[in-house]
Amino acid sequence: MIGLSITLAAIAVCYIIYRWLNDRLFNASVMTGSTILACLFLLMLIGFRRRLPILPLGSVSTWTQVHIYVGIFCSAVYIMHVPAFVAGGVFECGLSLLFLLVSASGFYGLYASRTLPRRLTAVEGQHRFDQMGWHRCQIAETAASTLSADESMIAGDVLPLFYKTYLTSFFGRRPSISYVLFPNGIRRRRLLGDLKELDRYLEDDGRRTAGKLAALIRQRDDLDYQFALQLRLRLWLVIHGVFSVALIAASVVHAVMAFRFIQ
């Protein structure tokens, strides 16, 4: 709360200065624009610090909090700076959209950093992102060997038919784009429910095999869930980082053009 209080106080002071300059017919946009540009460079430096945790410059968590509060302050000053939420003119409009995109991705990152780790630890097994494909293949091979190991099964039985119809594609393919975008338990519940319905047609050995397949379905779904959330974090880092660099470059060009116009 201390950091947020300091941030709100800084926003209030900046707004008072902004109104004071406007009331005296000074060019307040120079002050707000310079403040935004300084904040952007500070945010970039903080980002570098977070990626180099070995440097003896304080804890990464402290720098992360500073990054968040500077980002909030910068967003507030942006509202003072632009005459409309999206500035007019081709270049200025693009710059505004770029700033809004970076800000939105930053606030999403704040939300994701608070929620996704908790969701990741809620499922069984923790897997590295670069090993997801290997684990996916291992589960598929285990499922196939589980079915083939049951000597009581024949090709026309309901369990092999169910496996061929539904589980071959489930175990053999990567998760769909829709699942990656919106991971949920619908697919898992449907497969487990359909598999449970086969119990009435199975002998004891078949039920044991079905139970093993059910466990593998849960394991594969947990793996896909982790894959979707970890991919979301990685994509966010790339998008936020790339567009942040583009925003700083465009802001420098905008500042040079603005100062030349003022002079």
VENQUIBEL-V959010 format. One record per pair of residues at least 24 apart in sequence whose C-alpha atoms are under 10 Angstrom apart, sorted by sequence separation. I is the first residue (numbers start at 0). J is the second residue. D is the distance in Angstrom with one decimal. If there is no record, write none. Layout:
<<I J D> <I J D>>
//
This chain:
<<41 65 9.8> <42 66 6.0> <45 69 9.8> <74 98 8.7> <142 166 8.8> <143 167 8.5> <166 190 8.3> <41 66 8.4> <42 67 8.9> <74 99 8.6> <142 167 9.0> <165 190 7.9> <191 216 7.6> <42 68 9.9> <187 213 9.4> <190 216 7.8> <191 217 8.5> <42 69 7.1> <139 166 9.2> <143 170 9.1> <190 217 9.7> <38 66 9.7> <41 69 8.2> <42 70 7.3> <74 102 7.0> <139 167 8.2> <142 170 7.8> <165 193 9.7> <188 216 9.7> <41 70 9.6> <73 102 9.1> <74 103 9.9> <139 168 9.7> <141 170 9.8> <161 190 9.8> <165 194 9.9> <187 216 7.0> <188 217 9.3> <39 69 8.8> <139 169 8.7> <140 170 8.7> <186 216 9.7> <187 217 6.9> <38 69 6.7> <39 70 8.3> <42 73 9.5> <70 101 9.8> <71 102 8.6> <139 170 5.0> <140 171 9.0> <38 70 7.6> <70 102 7.5> <138 170 7.2> <139 171 6.1> <161 193 8.8> <162 194 9.3> <187 219 9.2> <137 170 9.6> <138 171 9.1> <139 172 9.3> <161 194 7.9> <184 217 9.8> <187 220 6.5> <35 69 9.9> <38 72 8.3> <39 73 7.7> <71 105 9.4> <136 170 8.0> <186 220 8.4> <187 221 9.4> <35 70 9.7> <38 73 6.2> <70 105 7.8> <71 106 8.7> <135 170 7.4> <136 171 7.4> <37 73 9.2> <38 74 9.7> <70 106 8.7> <135 171 7.9> <136 172 9.3> <158 194 8.2> <161 197 8.9> <184 220 8.0> <35 72 8.9> <36 73 8.9> <135 172 8.6> <136 173 9.9> <157 194 9.9> <183 220 9.2> <184 221 9.5> <34 72 9.7> <35 73 5.7> <38 76 9.8> <67 105 8.2> <135 173 8.1> <182 220 9.5> <34 73 7.8> <35 74 8.3> <66 105 9.7> <67 106 8.4> <158 197 7.3> <35 75 9.5> <157 197 7.3> <158 198 9.4> <183 223 9.9> <184 224 9.0> <32 73 10.0> <35 76 6.7> <67 108 9.7> <132 173 8.4> <157 198 9.9> <182 223 8.2> <183 224 7.8> <31 73 9.4> <34 76 7.6> <35 77 6.8> <67 109 7.6> <131 173 10.0> <158 200 8.9> <182 224 6.1> <34 77 9.1> <157 200 7.4> <158 201 8.0> <181 224 9.6> <182 225 9.2> <31 75 10.0> <32 76 8.2> <156 200 8.9> <157 201 8.0> <179 223 8.0> <182 226 9.6> <31 76 6.2> <32 77 7.8> <35 80 8.6> <64 109 9.9> <156 201 8.8> <170 215 9.0> <174 219 9.8> <178 223 8.5> <179 224 7.8> <182 227 6.7> <30 76 9.7> <31 77 7.3> <34 80 9.6> <63 109 9.8> <166 212 9.0> <170 216 8.1> <174 220 9.0> <178 224 8.5> <179 225 9.7> <181 227 8.2> <182 228 8.1> <31 78 9.4> <32 79 9.3> <33 80 9.9> <158 205 7.6> <162 209 9.8> <169 216 8.5> <179 226 7.8> <180 227 7.2> <181 228 9.5> <31 79 7.0> <32 80 6.4> <157 205 9.7> <158 206 9.3> <174 222 9.8> <175 223 9.6> <179 227 4.7> <180 228 8.9> <28 77 9.9> <31 80 5.5> <32 81 9.0> <152 201 9.8> <156 205 9.7> <170 219 7.3> <174 223 6.4> <178 227 7.5> <179 228 7.8> <30 80 8.6> <31 81 9.1> <152 202 10.0> <158 208 8.8> <162 212 9.1> <166 216 8.5> <169 219 8.7> <170 220 9.5> <173 223 8.1> <174 224 9.0> <179 229 9.9> <180 230 9.6> <28 79 8.2> <29 80 8.6> <151 202 9.0> <158 209 7.5> <169 220 9.4> <176 227 9.3> <179 230 8.1> <180 231 8.1> <27 79 9.1> <28 80 5.6> <152 204 8.9> <174 226 8.7> <175 227 9.9> <179 231 8.2> <27 80 8.0> <28 81 8.0> <151 204 7.4> <152 205 7.5> <173 226 9.9> <174 227 8.4> <28 82 9.6> <150 204 9.1> <151 205 7.7> <149 204 7.4> <150 205 9.8> <149 205 7.6> <152 208 9.8> <149 207 9.4> <6 65 9.8> <13 72 9.5> <17 76 9.4> <146 205 9.2> <149 208 7.2> <148 208 9.0> <3 64 9.6> <6 67 9.9> <7 68 9.2> <10 71 9.1> <11 72 9.9> <14 75 9.1> <18 79 9.5> <147 208 9.8> <2 64 7.9> <3 65 10.0> <6 68 6.2> <10 72 6.2> <13 75 9.4> <14 76 7.9> <17 79 7.7> <146 208 6.7> <2 65 7.9> <5 68 8.8> <6 69 7.5> <9 72 7.5> <10 73 8.8> <13 76 7.6> <17 80 9.0> <145 208 6.8> <146 209 8.6> <3 67 9.5> <4 68 9.8> <6 70 9.7> <7 71 9.0> <8 72 9.7> <10 74 9.8> <11 75 9.7> <145 209 9.2> <2 67 9.5> <3 68 6.8> <6 71 7.6> <7 72 7.7> <10 75 6.8> <11 76 10.0> <14 79 7.5> <146 211 9.1> <2 68 6.9> <3 69 10.0> <6 72 6.2> <10 76 7.2> <13 79 9.2> <142 208 9.6> <145 211 7.4> <146 212 8.2> <2 69 9.8> <5 72 9.9> <6 73 9.9> <9 76 10.0> <145 212 7.5> <3 71 9.1> <7 75 9.4> <3 72 9.7> <6 75 9.9> <142 211 8.1> <143 212 9.3> <141 211 9.6> <142 212 6.3> <145 215 9.9> <141 212 9.1> <142 213 9.7> <142 214 9.7> <142 215 6.8> <138 212 10.0> <141 215 8.1> <142 216 8.9> <139 215 8.5> <138 215 6.7> <139 216 9.7> <138 216 8.8> <138 218 7.9> <139 219 8.6> <138 219 6.8> <137 219 9.9> <135 218 9.5> <136 219 9.9> <134 218 9.9> <135 219 7.0> <138 222 9.7> <134 219 8.7> <135 220 10.0> <135 222 7.6> <134 222 8.0> <135 223 8.5> <132 222 9.7> <131 222 7.3> <131 223 8.4> <123 217 9.5> <124 218 8.5> <128 222 9.9> <131 225 8.9> <132 226 9.5> <122 217 9.9> <123 218 7.9> <131 226 6.9> <122 218 9.3> <125 221 9.5> <126 222 7.7> <130 226 10.0> <124 221 8.0> <125 222 8.5> <128 225 8.4> <129 226 9.7> <122 220 9.7> <123 221 6.9> <124 222 8.0> <127 225 9.2> <128 226 6.7> <122 221 6.2> <123 222 8.7> <126 225 7.7> <127 226 9.0> <128 227 9.9> <121 221 9.7> <122 222 8.7> <125 225 7.9> <126 226 8.7> <128 228 10.0> <124 225 9.2> <128 229 6.8> <119 221 9.3> <122 224 8.4> <123 225 9.7> <127 229 9.0> <128 230 7.9> <122 225 8.0> <126 229 9.8> <121 225 9.9> <119 224 8.1> <120 225 9.1> <128 233 9.6> <118 224 9.3> <119 225 6.1> <118 225 8.7> <119 226 9.5> <119 227 10.0> <116 225 10.0> <119 228 7.3> <115 225 9.6> <118 228 8.4> <119 229 8.4> <116 228 8.8> <115 228 6.8> <116 229 9.2> <115 229 8.4> <115 231 9.3> <116 232 9.9> <111 228 9.4> <115 232 8.3> <111 231 9.0> <112 232 8.6> <111 232 7.6> <108 232 8.1> <111 235 9.3> <108 235 7.1> <107 235 8.4> <108 236 8.2> <105 235 8.8> <104 235 7.1> <105 236 9.4> <108 239 8.6> <104 236 9.0> <107 239 9.8> <105 238 9.9> <104 238 7.7> <105 239 6.8> <104 239 5.9> <105 240 9.7> <103 239 9.1> <104 240 9.6> <101 238 8.3> <102 239 8.7> <100 238 9.4> <101 239 6.0> <104 242 9.4> <105 243 9.7> <100 239 8.4> <101 240 8.6> <104 243 9.8> <101 241 9.3> <101 242 6.3> <102 243 9.1> <100 242 7.8> <101 243 6.1> <100 243 9.1> <101 244 9.8> <98 242 8.6> <101 245 9.7> <97 242 7.1> <98 243 8.2> <101 246 7.9> <97 243 8.4> <100 246 9.5> <98 245 9.6> <99 246 9.9> <97 245 8.0> <98 246 6.4> <97 246 6.2> <98 247 9.3> <96 246 9.7> <97 247 9.8> <94 245 9.4> <95 246 9.2> <98 249 9.8> <94 246 7.1> <97 249 9.0> <98 250 9.3> <93 246 9.8> <94 247 9.8> <97 250 9.9> <94 249 6.7> <95 250 9.8> <93 249 9.2> <94 250 7.3> <91 249 9.4> <90 249 8.9> <91 250 9.6> <94 253 8.4> <90 252 10.0> <91 253 7.9> <90 253 8.4> <46 240 8.7> <43 240 9.0> <43 243 7.9> <42 243 9.2> <43 244 8.1> <40 243 9.9> <39 243 8.3> <40 244 9.7> <43 247 8.6> <39 244 9.4> <39 246 8.4> <40 247 7.3> <39 247 6.5> <36 246 9.8> <37 247 9.9> <36 247 7.6> <39 250 8.8> <36 250 6.8> <35 250 8.9> <36 251 7.5> <33 250 9.9> <36 253 9.9> <32 250 9.0> <36 254 8.2> <32 253 9.5> <33 254 7.9> <32 254 7.6> <29 254 8.9> <32 257 9.4> <29 257 8.5> <28 257 9.7> <29 258 8.3> <29 261 9.2> <26 261 9.2>>
//
